[in-house]
Amino acid sequence: MPYVKSQGAKIYYEFYGEGQPITFVHGAGGNTLVWHNQIPYFAPTYKVLTFDHRGWGRSLCTPNESHARYFSEDLKAVLDDAGIERTSLAVSYTHLT
């Protein structure tokens, strides 16, 4: 699956299926694998996009660049690279204390 460069990071993403895009965004401590049950359900109807936030899963960056302030630009880079102009978002929220 592809990678895209974004502000000093190498962001991993996957996509499956065809149709209207839906992007699954993992919470803290997750990666693309947290969506393993949702992908086969949605892929027959939607273009499903999952990605690893910088510093998680297969996305790579230096420790200094591993910060949530980059997440929105990383998502934009992934969407641009995948050729997606509009998408619905499914977000998994995890609060770390």
Wavefront OBJ file of the C-alpha trace (Angstrom):
o trace
v 0.000 0.000 0.000
v 1.115 3.582 -0.553
v 2.964 6.124 1.502
v 2.865 9.904 1.130
v 5.317 12.468 2.493
v 3.918 15.175 4.748
v 5.916 17.775 6.645
v 8.899 15.554 7.373
v 6.893 12.359 7.903
v 6.175 9.324 5.739
v 2.443 8.537 6.160
v 1.141 5.036 5.444
v -2.373 4.547 4.087
v -4.613 1.870 2.580
v -7.784 2.005 0.503
v -10.363 -0.592 -0.466
v -13.514 -0.691 -2.566
v -15.214 1.817 -4.833
v -17.872 4.447 -4.381
v -18.255 7.445 -2.107
v -15.163 7.783 0.102
v -15.208 7.229 3.829
v -12.025 7.780 5.830
v -11.407 5.979 9.112
v -9.212 7.914 11.554
v -7.761 6.019 14.526
v -7.299 7.373 18.035
v -4.196 7.422 20.203
v -2.422 4.105 20.335
v -4.133 2.805 17.209
v -3.292 2.264 13.563
v -4.989 1.016 10.397
v -5.496 -2.399 12.001
v -8.155 -1.117 14.437
v -10.536 -0.919 11.472
v -10.194 -4.580 10.404
v -13.886 -5.296 11.105
v -15.200 -2.166 9.398
v -13.262 -2.524 6.126
v -15.050 -5.649 4.801
v -18.424 -4.221 5.842
v -18.022 -0.850 4.093
v -15.763 -1.725 1.113
v -18.532 -3.278 -1.042
v -20.342 0.092 -1.054
v -17.716 2.752 -0.289
v -14.120 3.608 -1.078
v -12.639 2.973 2.376
v -9.485 4.851 3.334
v -7.477 4.148 6.482
v -4.117 5.607 7.494
v -1.634 5.570 10.344
v -1.075 8.881 12.091
v 2.561 9.993 12.145
v 4.496 8.088 14.783
v 1.935 5.257 14.893
v 1.772 1.978 12.988
v 3.728 2.110 9.742
v 3.928 5.921 9.501
v 7.415 7.184 10.156
v 8.811 10.409 11.576
v 11.395 11.610 14.049
v 10.341 11.912 17.702
v 10.368 15.727 17.357
v 7.857 15.505 14.486
v 5.517 13.085 16.258
v 2.854 15.574 17.314
v -0.896 15.870 16.776
v -0.519 19.419 15.441
v 0.461 17.825 12.102
v -2.505 15.434 11.854
v -4.782 17.646 9.749
v -2.032 18.342 7.194
v -1.182 14.634 7.135
v -4.814 13.779 6.414
v -4.884 16.371 3.611
v -1.702 14.873 2.118
v -3.236 11.376 2.193
v -6.490 12.550 0.597
v -4.641 14.486 -2.095
v -2.388 11.517 -2.881
v -5.405 9.185 -3.073
v -7.251 11.635 -5.347
v -10.078 12.222 -2.870
v -11.620 15.715 -2.813
v -14.401 15.051 -0.269
v -14.852 12.309 2.291
v -16.896 11.342 5.288
v -14.862 10.765 8.451
v -15.269 8.001 11.006
v -13.140 8.924 14.015
v -12.089 6.727 16.910
v -11.423 8.918 19.915
v -9.027 7.740 22.592
v -8.181 9.925 25.555
v -4.816 9.301 27.149
v -4.183 10.595 30.650
l 1 2 3 4 5 6 7 8 9 10 11 12 13 14 15 16 17 18 19 20 21 22 23 24 25 26 27 28 29 30 31 32 33 34 35 36 37 38 39 40 41 42 43 44 45 46 47 48 49 50 51 52 53 54 55 56 57 58 59 60 61 62 63 64 65 66 67 68 69 70 71 72 73 74 75 76 77 78 79 80 81 82 83 84 85 86 87 88 89 90 91 92 93 94 95 96 97
